[in-house]
Amino acid sequence: MGIHPLTLSVFVLLAAGGGGLALALERPWVALVGVGAGLLQALTFRIARQWERAVILRVGRYSRLCGPGWFGVIPVAETVPYWIDLRTITTPFAAEQTLTRDSVPVDVDAVLFWRVVEPVKAALEVERYRDAVAWAAQTALRDVIGETDLAEVLVGRQKIDARLTDLIDHRTEAWGVKSIAVELRDVKIPASLQSAMSMQAQAERERQARVTLSDSELQVASRFKEAALSYAANPIALQLRAMNILLEGMRHNATVVIVPSSAVETMGMGGMGGLTSLAKQFAPPSGGGGTGAA
């Protein structure tokens, strides 16, 4: 950051005031005094905003940290080479064509939230600390992706975010930078692999459906077994059930009902004549086109 606009405004006012006074008094040296005072003020006083800290070097060596507000420097002897922003900064970074642990190339986009906690280290320990943080984040992302399987990259983003945050914070701690959080924004995989994963997911769902159907059949068979044991102990209940099944079949507009003679004798319905009479009783009217037959 250069000379603050307010400092520059004061310089202009002093210079203009000195020039105006020199014209009024007809003394040119007054204008020179005004310009000199404005220049001295511009070189001596600085203003740091609330989120800024100024690193002061005196004859090339670190002297002090100033801000926020007004502060002064010794002209020529002291300089302000670094203005450090203490606000939280967001840095997007990416890793392209990075191989996972199971050798799958992926493109990963992420964003890092960080801030400077020690301005002196950020100014003196690393050149262009913003660029250094961005490069450290990118290399950390490549390292973590290379140690992780594709399935974990796709479904375990929170764990990867936490690992990246710790790794980047460890690398940037010496620069006075604190890594607050990392968030993976997008993970892109090859189109051919997307198709294969879709087929795999479809096959897995079909397998689960077949397993569910098999479990259902096992449950139905178990229920039938329990029913068979109950009917074996009570033959009358079996006859009533058989008659009920036949009745339901006649109600659904069945035109032909074929019943084995052994089944008829089991139901005790008095032979084929009784079955025919029962069929005629429950059969639909002749106008509907349905007839009952045995």
Backbone bond lengths (Angstrom), bond angles and torsions (degrees), N, CA, C in turn:
res aa  C-N    CA-C-N  psi(-1)  N-CA   C-N-CA  omega(-1)  CA-C   N-CA-C  phi
1 M - - - 1.460 - - 1.515 108.54 -
2 G 1.362 119.19 135.90 1.443 124.14 -179.99 1.509 111.73 -89.29
3 I 1.316 115.26 -149.79 1.457 120.46 -179.77 1.523 109.38 -68.87
4 H 1.316 116.02 133.43 1.460 121.06 -178.33 1.523 109.96 -65.61
5 P 1.326 119.29 143.92 1.470 121.08 179.22 1.517 113.46 -56.29
6 L 1.339 117.25 -35.96 1.462 119.19 179.16 1.519 110.96 -65.98
7 T 1.328 116.67 -40.53 1.464 120.83 177.18 1.521 110.67 -63.45
8 L 1.302 116.70 -41.21 1.460 120.80 177.33 1.520 111.04 -64.58
9 S 1.329 117.01 -37.64 1.470 120.78 178.44 1.525 110.78 -64.32
10 V 1.340 116.42 -41.05 1.477 119.57 178.00 1.516 110.49 -63.40
11 F 1.338 116.40 -40.34 1.455 120.55 177.34 1.529 111.08 -59.92
12 V 1.318 116.57 -45.83 1.468 120.51 179.71 1.525 110.33 -62.84
13 L 1.336 117.06 -41.93 1.469 119.80 179.96 1.520 111.65 -63.74
14 L 1.329 117.63 -44.12 1.455 120.46 179.02 1.525 111.39 -63.81
15 A 1.326 115.81 -43.06 1.464 118.84 -179.91 1.521 111.09 -65.52
16 A 1.361 116.00 -44.01 1.467 118.96 179.75 1.524 110.86 -66.84
17 G 1.340 116.19 -39.62 1.467 118.69 178.29 1.515 112.31 -64.05
18 G 1.323 116.52 -40.86 1.459 119.31 178.11 1.518 111.56 -65.61
19 G 1.347 116.01 -39.09 1.465 118.48 177.98 1.512 111.94 -65.80
20 G 1.327 116.94 -41.75 1.458 119.54 178.91 1.526 111.95 -65.42
21 L 1.338 115.97 -40.26 1.466 119.06 178.64 1.514 111.18 -66.81
22 A 1.324 116.54 -36.46 1.472 119.82 177.92 1.517 111.00 -64.33
23 L 1.315 118.11 -38.95 1.460 119.86 178.16 1.520 110.98 -68.17
24 A 1.345 115.71 -38.13 1.467 118.68 -178.44 1.524 110.96 -68.10
25 L 1.337 117.09 -40.45 1.469 120.94 -177.38 1.527 112.67 -92.50
26 E 1.326 115.21 -5.16 1.460 121.05 -177.67 1.530 111.44 57.12
27 R 1.310 114.46 41.23 1.468 120.54 178.46 1.531 107.55 -128.00
28 P 1.311 119.39 102.12 1.464 122.40 -176.47 1.520 113.82 -61.08
29 W 1.328 117.63 -29.53 1.455 119.03 -176.47 1.527 111.95 -64.95
30 V 1.375 116.42 -23.28 1.464 119.38 178.39 1.539 110.07 -65.39
31 A 1.333 116.21 -38.31 1.464 119.33 177.66 1.524 111.13 -64.00
32 L 1.365 115.41 -38.53 1.453 118.16 177.94 1.522 111.67 -65.29
33 V 1.349 115.89 -36.04 1.466 119.53 177.43 1.528 110.30 -65.34
34 G 1.333 117.11 -41.60 1.468 120.45 179.30 1.517 111.95 -63.39
35 V 1.337 115.91 -43.99 1.462 119.31 179.37 1.520 110.57 -65.62
36 G 1.350 115.96 -39.86 1.460 119.44 178.83 1.529 112.05 -64.85
37 A 1.341 116.49 -40.94 1.468 119.79 178.72 1.527 111.01 -65.33
38 G 1.343 115.58 -41.38 1.479 118.39 177.99 1.506 111.96 -64.67
39 L 1.343 116.82 -40.04 1.455 119.72 179.59 1.525 111.57 -66.51
40 L 1.357 115.91 -40.06 1.456 120.02 177.92 1.529 111.22 -63.31
41 Q 1.337 114.80 -41.99 1.474 118.08 178.01 1.525 111.28 -63.79
42 A 1.341 117.59 -41.10 1.459 121.10 -178.52 1.526 111.51 -66.15
43 L 1.331 117.39 -33.89 1.456 120.74 -179.63 1.519 112.99 -83.70
44 T 1.319 117.64 -19.02 1.469 121.04 -173.45 1.515 112.66 -97.55
45 F 1.319 117.85 -42.58 1.471 120.79 -172.27 1.528 111.11 -102.90
46 R 1.320 114.38 141.20 1.455 122.95 176.61 1.530 109.02 -132.30
47 I 1.336 114.92 162.89 1.467 120.84 176.94 1.519 108.19 -131.19
48 A 1.331 115.89 124.79 1.468 121.51 176.12 1.524 108.92 -106.35
49 R 1.325 116.22 133.80 1.464 120.18 178.52 1.529 110.38 -71.16
50 Q 1.338 115.04 171.56 1.463 120.34 -175.06 1.523 112.37 -57.64
51 W 1.347 117.66 -35.65 1.466 120.92 -176.32 1.528 112.72 -96.52
52 E 1.324 117.94 9.85 1.456 121.32 -176.44 1.526 111.86 -112.13
53 R 1.337 115.04 150.00 1.450 122.02 170.95 1.525 107.42 -132.68
54 A 1.340 114.67 136.63 1.462 120.54 -178.33 1.526 109.28 -104.58
55 V 1.331 116.42 129.38 1.460 122.54 177.79 1.532 107.56 -94.20
56 I 1.323 117.00 119.82 1.459 122.42 -175.71 1.517 109.54 -101.48
57 L 1.320 115.93 128.19 1.464 122.45 173.74 1.529 108.76 -110.85
58 R 1.304 115.30 132.99 1.467 120.77 176.84 1.528 108.52 -112.91
59 V 1.290 115.01 114.00 1.459 122.93 -177.34 1.534 109.94 53.60
60 G 1.335 114.74 41.85 1.459 120.65 175.55 1.506 115.32 86.77
61 R 1.329 119.23 -6.63 1.460 121.97 -179.76 1.521 110.22 -111.09
62 Y 1.330 113.43 150.90 1.470 118.30 179.60 1.528 110.27 -62.07
63 S 1.330 115.10 131.87 1.463 120.91 -179.70 1.517 112.64 -112.56
64 R 1.342 116.77 -56.17 1.463 119.29 -176.45 1.523 109.46 -165.29
65 L 1.331 114.03 171.77 1.468 122.85 176.89 1.518 107.92 -116.09
66 C 1.322 116.82 126.86 1.462 121.09 -175.31 1.527 110.76 -121.98
67 G 1.341 114.94 156.62 1.457 122.21 177.23 1.510 111.45 113.55
68 P 1.334 115.71 160.25 1.475 126.84 -3.40 1.534 112.03 -81.59
69 G 1.340 116.66 169.47 1.461 122.74 179.11 1.526 112.33 99.23
70 W 1.377 114.41 -162.86 1.450 120.42 -179.36 1.518 110.64 -74.21
71 F 1.327 116.80 145.90 1.458 122.17 169.51 1.524 107.22 -156.64
72 G 1.319 114.69 160.22 1.464 119.61 -177.11 1.505 112.15 -119.33
73 V 1.311 115.22 152.42 1.458 122.80 176.26 1.515 108.57 -128.48
74 I 1.308 114.96 154.68 1.460 120.67 177.11 1.519 108.58 -83.66
75 P 1.335 117.73 118.00 1.472 119.30 -178.35 1.531 111.54 -55.98
76 V 1.302 114.35 143.10 1.461 124.55 178.33 1.527 111.61 71.78
77 A 1.334 119.29 -47.36 1.466 121.59 -176.45 1.526 111.97 -75.93
78 E 1.336 117.18 -34.95 1.461 120.81 -176.48 1.518 110.23 -116.85
79 T 1.323 114.71 145.14 1.463 121.62 178.31 1.522 109.36 -133.22
80 V 1.351 115.02 161.81 1.469 121.83 176.91 1.537 106.92 -120.35
81 P 1.322 117.96 84.48 1.474 119.58 -176.54 1.531 114.02 -79.63
82 Y 1.340 118.17 -21.12 1.463 120.53 -174.62 1.529 110.37 -132.38
83 W 1.331 114.28 131.28 1.459 122.27 169.17 1.526 106.96 -115.21
84 I 1.310 117.69 113.50 1.461 123.22 -173.00 1.522 109.62 -97.93
85 D 1.337 115.55 128.01 1.467 122.16 177.54 1.527 108.54 -90.03
86 L 1.333 117.02 123.87 1.468 122.08 -177.54 1.519 113.14 -94.86
87 R 1.300 118.83 0.98 1.455 120.60 179.78 1.527 110.54 -75.82
88 T 1.349 115.04 162.22 1.464 119.97 176.27 1.527 109.57 -69.10
89 I 1.316 115.59 131.60 1.465 122.19 -175.80 1.524 108.89 -115.35
90 T 1.309 117.55 140.18 1.468 123.08 176.64 1.521 109.09 -106.57
91 T 1.310 115.93 130.10 1.461 121.89 -178.96 1.517 109.40 -127.86
92 P 1.320 119.09 110.20 1.480 120.20 175.14 1.520 110.10 -76.50
93 F 1.314 116.42 144.25 1.460 121.28 177.18 1.526 108.24 -150.29
94 A 1.323 116.07 163.81 1.469 120.45 -174.13 1.519 109.79 -148.16
95 A 1.336 114.11 159.97 1.465 122.62 173.67 1.521 107.25 -131.52
96 E 1.330 116.83 113.48 1.457 121.99 -175.76 1.524 110.75 -102.45
97 Q 1.364 113.96 139.02 1.465 121.09 177.67 1.536 111.38 52.00
98 T 1.323 114.78 46.36 1.457 120.94 178.14 1.519 109.50 -94.97
99 L 1.321 117.36 131.10 1.456 121.90 -177.70 1.526 110.34 -82.22
100 T 1.322 115.19 131.32 1.459 120.15 172.67 1.536 109.78 -77.28
101 R 1.324 116.24 178.95 1.462 119.26 -178.79 1.520 111.59 -64.31
102 D 1.347 118.03 -29.73 1.458 120.95 176.94 1.525 112.14 -95.35
103 S 1.341 117.08 25.91 1.473 124.40 169.56 1.526 112.73 63.22
104 V 1.317 117.91 43.48 1.460 122.57 175.43 1.531 108.11 -112.54
105 P 1.344 118.89 122.35 1.470 119.80 179.08 1.524 111.19 -75.45
106 V 1.316 116.47 130.27 1.462 121.67 -179.33 1.524 109.28 -134.50
107 D 1.335 115.23 153.73 1.461 123.28 171.85 1.525 107.51 -110.74
108 V 1.318 116.64 122.66 1.457 121.61 -175.37 1.523 109.08 -121.81
109 D 1.332 115.88 129.50 1.462 122.59 174.28 1.521 108.63 -111.30
110 A 1.338 115.98 136.51 1.462 120.64 -178.87 1.523 109.24 -144.71
111 V 1.327 115.68 169.65 1.460 121.28 177.48 1.528 107.73 -136.47
112 L 1.325 115.38 138.75 1.465 122.23 -178.41 1.524 109.15 -111.36
113 F 1.339 115.87 133.21 1.464 122.82 173.84 1.535 107.71 -107.39
114 W 1.322 116.89 121.15 1.451 120.72 -175.61 1.527 110.06 -148.58
115 R 1.315 115.20 167.69 1.461 120.62 177.98 1.520 109.86 -153.97
116 V 1.320 115.35 156.69 1.466 121.85 177.52 1.526 108.49 -85.27
117 V 1.321 116.55 124.92 1.472 121.21 178.79 1.527 111.58 -108.41
118 E 1.325 117.50 -19.20 1.463 121.40 177.17 1.530 107.89 -131.03
119 P 1.332 117.17 91.64 1.475 120.20 -175.08 1.520 114.06 -59.04
120 V 1.316 117.69 -33.83 1.464 119.70 -177.41 1.532 110.52 -64.68
121 K 1.334 117.09 -44.57 1.469 120.17 177.68 1.521 111.12 -63.83
122 A 1.338 117.05 -42.19 1.465 119.90 -179.55 1.521 111.49 -61.94
123 A 1.343 117.51 -30.60 1.457 120.69 -178.89 1.520 112.63 -85.44
124 L 1.328 117.24 -35.61 1.459 119.93 -170.33 1.522 114.36 -105.16
125 E 1.343 119.03 -23.22 1.454 120.76 -173.46 1.522 113.96 -92.74
126 V 1.325 118.91 -15.10 1.455 120.95 -176.74 1.530 108.92 -147.98
127 E 1.321 115.46 144.87 1.461 120.53 176.70 1.525 109.50 -87.34
128 R 1.335 116.93 126.34 1.463 123.11 -179.32 1.526 110.05 52.63
129 Y 1.318 115.17 74.28 1.463 120.50 -173.60 1.519 112.50 -62.12
130 R 1.317 119.07 -28.41 1.471 120.38 177.78 1.528 111.16 -63.32
131 D 1.315 116.80 -46.44 1.465 119.93 178.05 1.526 110.88 -64.70
132 A 1.320 116.35 -38.51 1.467 119.40 -179.98 1.524 111.26 -63.54
133 V 1.316 117.50 -40.54 1.464 120.73 178.71 1.526 110.25 -64.72
134 A 1.331 117.46 -41.83 1.466 120.59 -179.94 1.524 111.23 -62.64
135 W 1.339 117.03 -43.55 1.466 119.55 179.97 1.525 111.08 -68.86
136 A 1.309 117.79 -38.09 1.468 120.53 177.94 1.524 110.77 -63.35
137 A 1.324 117.00 -39.17 1.466 120.41 178.92 1.522 111.09 -66.11
138 Q 1.329 116.91 -40.94 1.469 119.58 -179.01 1.528 111.72 -66.21
139 T 1.319 117.53 -45.07 1.467 119.63 178.98 1.525 111.58 -65.96
140 A 1.330 117.07 -35.87 1.468 119.73 176.86 1.526 111.10 -64.39
141 L 1.334 116.67 -39.30 1.462 120.44 178.37 1.524 110.69 -62.78
142 R 1.319 117.71 -42.80 1.461 120.51 178.27 1.530 110.96 -63.34
143 D 1.315 117.11 -40.23 1.462 119.97 -179.95 1.530 111.33 -64.28
144 V 1.321 116.97 -43.72 1.462 120.39 -177.67 1.527 110.76 -68.89
145 I 1.334 117.54 -41.80 1.462 119.99 178.73 1.518 110.72 -63.06
146 G 1.328 118.04 -38.64 1.456 121.05 179.59 1.514 113.50 -66.75
147 E 1.333 118.12 -18.69 1.462 122.03 179.54 1.528 112.34 -100.59
148 T 1.335 117.73 7.09 1.461 121.46 -172.75 1.526 110.03 -125.53
149 D 1.327 116.72 140.10 1.465 121.23 174.41 1.522 110.44 -72.48
150 L 1.346 115.37 159.05 1.457 120.53 -178.69 1.526 111.79 -60.88
151 A 1.331 117.07 -42.13 1.465 120.12 -179.00 1.523 111.12 -60.21
152 E 1.320 116.87 -39.72 1.466 119.97 179.16 1.522 111.41 -70.55
153 V 1.328 116.97 -33.76 1.472 119.79 176.91 1.524 110.41 -63.66
154 L 1.342 116.87 -37.85 1.456 120.97 -175.54 1.525 112.52 -77.44
155 V 1.314 117.67 -35.80 1.467 119.86 -173.77 1.525 113.13 -113.22
156 G 1.328 119.01 -15.03 1.460 120.35 -177.44 1.512 113.19 -110.51
157 R 1.313 116.74 48.76 1.473 120.35 -175.62 1.524 112.48 -65.96
158 Q 1.321 117.67 -35.37 1.459 119.47 -178.72 1.524 111.46 -62.90
159 K 1.327 116.76 -40.57 1.459 119.64 177.73 1.528 110.90 -65.30
160 I 1.334 116.27 -41.16 1.464 119.43 178.95 1.520 110.51 -65.55
161 D 1.330 117.43 -40.37 1.464 120.68 177.36 1.524 110.87 -58.27
162 A 1.328 116.38 -44.95 1.467 120.17 -179.28 1.531 111.02 -65.19
163 R 1.341 117.11 -42.58 1.467 120.19 179.15 1.528 111.41 -63.41
164 L 1.328 116.55 -42.14 1.463 119.93 178.64 1.524 111.47 -64.05
165 T 1.321 116.50 -41.60 1.461 119.79 -179.92 1.522 111.06 -60.21
166 D 1.327 116.69 -46.32 1.464 120.28 179.81 1.529 111.71 -65.36
167 L 1.333 116.71 -41.95 1.459 120.24 -177.83 1.529 111.53 -66.60
168 I 1.334 117.17 -45.16 1.471 120.08 179.62 1.519 110.57 -66.83
169 D 1.329 116.82 -39.54 1.467 119.79 179.04 1.530 110.86 -62.75
170 H 1.325 116.58 -37.96 1.469 119.71 178.20 1.526 111.19 -65.39
171 R 1.321 116.91 -37.65 1.469 119.89 -177.57 1.519 111.92 -75.95
172 T 1.307 119.12 -31.66 1.469 121.99 -175.13 1.519 113.11 -98.16
173 E 1.332 117.30 -0.46 1.468 119.29 -178.32 1.524 111.57 -61.29
174 A 1.330 117.41 -36.33 1.464 120.72 -179.44 1.519 112.42 -68.18
175 W 1.326 117.79 -15.84 1.463 121.43 -179.89 1.529 112.55 -97.16
176 G 1.327 116.81 5.19 1.457 119.65 -178.85 1.509 113.52 75.94
177 V 1.337 117.25 24.50 1.462 122.63 -177.11 1.521 108.87 -113.23
178 K 1.321 116.53 136.10 1.462 122.71 178.41 1.516 109.44 -110.77
179 S 1.339 116.63 122.47 1.465 121.75 176.22 1.526 108.31 -83.61
180 I 1.317 117.50 118.62 1.464 121.77 -176.02 1.525 110.96 -87.83
181 A 1.322 117.43 -50.03 1.467 120.24 -177.82 1.517 109.61 -161.87
182 V 1.339 114.77 155.65 1.464 122.58 174.23 1.519 107.37 -128.97
183 E 1.314 117.18 136.54 1.463 121.86 178.46 1.523 109.39 -130.42
184 L 1.332 116.13 124.82 1.464 120.92 174.15 1.521 108.86 -75.88
185 R 1.317 117.18 124.06 1.460 120.75 -178.46 1.517 112.68 -91.04
186 D 1.331 117.73 -38.06 1.459 119.60 -175.72 1.515 109.70 -156.94
187 V 1.332 114.91 143.97 1.467 122.09 175.48 1.525 107.26 -127.27
188 K 1.327 116.76 118.22 1.455 122.02 -178.48 1.523 109.49 -110.58
189 I 1.335 114.89 133.48 1.468 121.15 178.01 1.521 108.39 -120.49
190 P 1.343 119.10 161.54 1.472 121.15 -178.93 1.523 112.02 -59.61
191 A 1.345 115.67 148.87 1.464 120.86 -177.56 1.525 111.75 -62.19
192 S 1.347 116.71 -38.63 1.466 119.37 179.44 1.526 111.05 -62.72
193 L 1.315 115.95 -37.69 1.461 119.37 179.18 1.526 110.91 -70.76
194 Q 1.324 116.86 -34.41 1.462 119.80 176.14 1.523 110.98 -60.69
195 S 1.354 116.63 -42.51 1.461 120.26 178.29 1.520 110.97 -63.40
196 A 1.347 116.94 -43.58 1.471 119.97 179.53 1.524 111.25 -64.09
197 M 1.319 116.97 -39.84 1.467 120.03 179.21 1.520 110.91 -67.36
198 S 1.343 117.11 -35.09 1.461 120.17 176.99 1.530 110.67 -64.72
199 M 1.345 117.01 -43.81 1.465 120.26 178.02 1.528 110.68 -63.56
200 Q 1.315 116.11 -39.79 1.464 119.84 178.97 1.526 111.01 -63.33
201 A 1.335 115.94 -42.41 1.466 119.41 179.17 1.528 110.83 -65.19
202 Q 1.345 116.69 -39.64 1.464 119.74 178.14 1.520 111.48 -64.14
203 A 1.347 116.14 -41.99 1.469 119.52 178.08 1.527 111.16 -64.79
204 E 1.312 116.66 -37.48 1.459 119.55 178.86 1.524 111.28 -65.99
205 R 1.334 116.70 -40.83 1.475 119.16 177.44 1.528 111.01 -64.91
206 E 1.361 117.10 -39.29 1.465 119.77 178.00 1.530 110.83 -64.42
207 R 1.338 116.27 -40.37 1.464 119.15 177.44 1.526 111.19 -61.86
208 Q 1.310 116.70 -42.74 1.460 119.82 178.80 1.526 111.30 -64.14
209 A 1.348 116.26 -36.97 1.463 119.07 178.55 1.523 110.83 -65.01
210 R 1.338 116.40 -41.42 1.469 119.08 179.22 1.525 111.18 -67.12
211 V 1.304 117.14 -38.39 1.458 120.08 177.61 1.525 110.62 -63.77
212 T 1.329 115.79 -41.14 1.466 119.92 178.14 1.524 110.68 -63.35
213 L 1.355 117.31 -41.70 1.457 121.04 178.54 1.530 111.06 -64.09
214 S 1.322 116.83 -40.39 1.463 119.90 178.54 1.528 111.05 -64.38
215 D 1.328 115.67 -41.49 1.465 118.70 177.24 1.518 111.21 -61.70
216 S 1.346 115.39 -38.56 1.467 119.00 178.90 1.528 110.78 -64.85
217 E 1.327 117.12 -42.05 1.469 120.13 179.11 1.529 111.23 -63.97
218 L 1.336 115.97 -37.36 1.459 118.80 177.07 1.528 111.43 -64.08
219 Q 1.321 116.14 -40.20 1.451 119.25 178.17 1.526 111.72 -66.08
220 V 1.372 116.04 -40.54 1.467 119.45 178.48 1.526 110.21 -64.18
221 A 1.348 116.96 -43.62 1.466 120.23 178.88 1.522 111.56 -60.94
222 S 1.329 114.97 -38.88 1.465 118.50 178.24 1.521 111.08 -64.00
223 R 1.338 116.35 -39.81 1.461 119.87 177.87 1.529 110.72 -66.15
224 F 1.344 116.72 -40.40 1.469 119.68 178.04 1.527 110.93 -62.58
225 K 1.314 115.99 -37.81 1.460 119.74 179.01 1.531 110.42 -63.11
226 E 1.344 115.83 -43.69 1.458 119.31 177.86 1.526 110.99 -63.37
227 A 1.376 115.83 -39.37 1.464 118.96 179.12 1.529 110.93 -66.21
228 A 1.337 117.41 -38.90 1.472 120.77 179.62 1.520 110.88 -62.32
229 L 1.331 116.29 -41.48 1.465 119.40 178.28 1.526 110.90 -63.78
230 S 1.334 116.28 -37.83 1.459 120.27 179.18 1.526 111.21 -67.71
231 Y 1.384 117.19 -42.56 1.467 120.50 179.85 1.531 111.42 -68.76
232 A 1.342 116.33 -32.94 1.475 119.04 178.97 1.520 111.46 -63.87
233 A 1.296 115.90 -32.84 1.461 120.11 179.31 1.518 112.21 -82.68
234 N 1.350 117.38 -14.68 1.472 120.60 -176.36 1.526 108.59 -140.54
235 P 1.348 119.83 86.97 1.475 121.95 -177.97 1.526 112.79 -61.48
236 I 1.309 119.04 -30.88 1.476 121.19 179.96 1.527 109.67 -63.75
237 A 1.297 117.24 -40.21 1.469 120.00 178.00 1.523 111.11 -62.86
238 L 1.329 117.13 -36.56 1.463 120.34 177.62 1.521 110.93 -65.57
239 Q 1.339 117.67 -40.85 1.465 120.59 178.13 1.526 110.62 -63.57
240 L 1.313 117.62 -42.85 1.469 120.47 179.06 1.527 111.09 -63.33
241 R 1.319 116.76 -38.97 1.464 120.14 179.15 1.524 110.50 -65.55
242 A 1.324 117.54 -42.66 1.457 120.92 178.96 1.521 111.47 -62.63
243 M 1.338 116.48 -42.92 1.470 119.46 177.03 1.520 111.61 -63.58
244 N 1.283 117.46 -36.49 1.470 120.91 179.12 1.523 110.88 -66.13
245 I 1.347 116.51 -39.87 1.466 119.31 178.32 1.521 110.82 -63.47
246 L 1.344 116.32 -42.33 1.461 120.29 178.75 1.512 111.45 -64.65
247 L 1.294 117.53 -40.71 1.465 121.81 179.15 1.524 111.41 -62.69
248 E 1.333 116.15 -42.98 1.470 119.61 179.49 1.521 110.73 -63.97
249 G 1.327 117.49 -37.54 1.455 119.86 178.17 1.510 112.37 -64.67
250 M 1.342 118.08 -37.29 1.464 121.16 178.47 1.522 111.92 -70.14
251 R 1.273 117.04 -31.06 1.479 119.72 -178.27 1.525 112.26 -70.16
252 H 1.291 118.77 -24.31 1.457 121.70 -176.39 1.523 111.50 -92.17
253 N 1.333 117.96 40.29 1.456 123.82 173.35 1.530 112.37 57.14
254 A 1.302 116.42 37.58 1.460 119.10 177.62 1.532 109.20 -74.24
255 T 1.318 117.37 124.30 1.471 120.96 -179.76 1.525 111.84 -79.87
256 V 1.318 117.90 -34.39 1.461 121.59 -178.76 1.526 107.69 -132.53
257 V 1.299 116.93 128.58 1.454 122.14 175.94 1.520 106.81 -122.65
258 I 1.310 117.48 117.08 1.464 123.13 -179.69 1.517 107.84 -104.76
259 V 1.312 115.15 118.87 1.458 120.33 -178.34 1.520 107.89 -123.96
260 P 1.337 119.36 124.47 1.470 120.83 177.66 1.520 110.66 -59.90
261 S 1.349 115.42 147.34 1.462 119.39 -178.49 1.518 111.79 -63.36
262 S 1.351 115.26 -32.09 1.458 118.02 178.58 1.514 111.37 -64.39
263 A 1.369 115.81 -36.12 1.452 119.28 178.07 1.516 110.88 -67.88
264 V 1.346 116.38 -37.73 1.464 119.81 179.28 1.522 110.32 -64.19
265 E 1.340 115.60 -44.14 1.459 118.77 179.14 1.523 110.93 -64.25
266 T 1.329 115.48 -34.97 1.466 118.76 179.09 1.520 110.98 -65.63
267 M 1.333 116.14 -39.15 1.459 119.88 179.30 1.515 112.46 -75.63
268 G 1.355 117.58 -11.74 1.458 120.75 178.37 1.505 113.29 64.18
269 M 1.342 115.81 43.22 1.456 119.71 -176.05 1.525 112.51 -97.05
270 G 1.362 119.29 10.91 1.462 120.71 173.59 1.489 114.43 79.36
271 G 1.315 119.58 31.30 1.458 121.94 174.83 1.509 112.36 83.64
272 M 1.326 115.68 -170.84 1.459 121.67 -173.70 1.505 112.29 -68.84
273 G 1.331 117.36 -30.10 1.464 118.17 -179.25 1.505 111.74 -64.27
274 G 1.324 116.51 -43.66 1.463 118.59 178.31 1.508 111.92 -64.45
275 L 1.332 117.69 -37.38 1.468 120.50 179.48 1.520 111.00 -65.97
276 T 1.382 116.32 -39.32 1.464 119.31 179.70 1.520 110.84 -65.39
277 S 1.306 116.56 -41.38 1.470 119.53 178.48 1.517 111.08 -62.74
278 L 1.335 116.11 -40.33 1.458 119.04 179.12 1.520 111.01 -66.16
279 A 1.334 116.54 -37.71 1.458 119.48 179.00 1.517 110.94 -65.54
280 K 1.334 118.00 -41.40 1.466 120.47 179.27 1.521 111.47 -66.18
281 Q 1.322 116.10 -31.88 1.461 118.94 -177.42 1.524 111.20 -68.36
282 F 1.349 116.78 -37.13 1.476 119.80 -175.66 1.518 113.07 -102.07
283 A 1.333 116.53 -1.07 1.470 118.43 -179.23 1.522 110.05 -74.47
284 P 1.337 119.33 152.80 1.470 122.25 178.07 1.513 111.14 -69.88
285 P 1.343 119.22 161.74 1.471 123.01 179.36 1.512 111.15 -57.80
286 S 1.343 114.03 155.99 1.476 119.54 -177.36 1.518 112.14 -65.14
287 G 1.354 116.60 -24.18 1.459 118.49 178.96 1.523 111.61 -66.09
288 G 1.339 116.47 -25.44 1.470 118.38 -178.93 1.502 113.19 -81.10
289 G 1.356 117.86 -4.94 1.457 119.76 175.46 1.505 113.12 88.49
290 G 1.367 119.83 4.47 1.441 120.20 -177.62 1.513 110.73 -108.53
291 T 1.314 119.15 140.53 1.459 124.64 176.62 1.506 107.87 -128.55
292 G 1.321 115.45 149.16 1.466 119.64 176.05 1.499 108.76 -98.59
293 A 1.305 117.98 133.25 1.458 123.18 -179.69 1.493 109.19 -139.72
294 A 1.331 115.18 152.17 1.446 120.01 178.74 1.510 107.81 -117.06
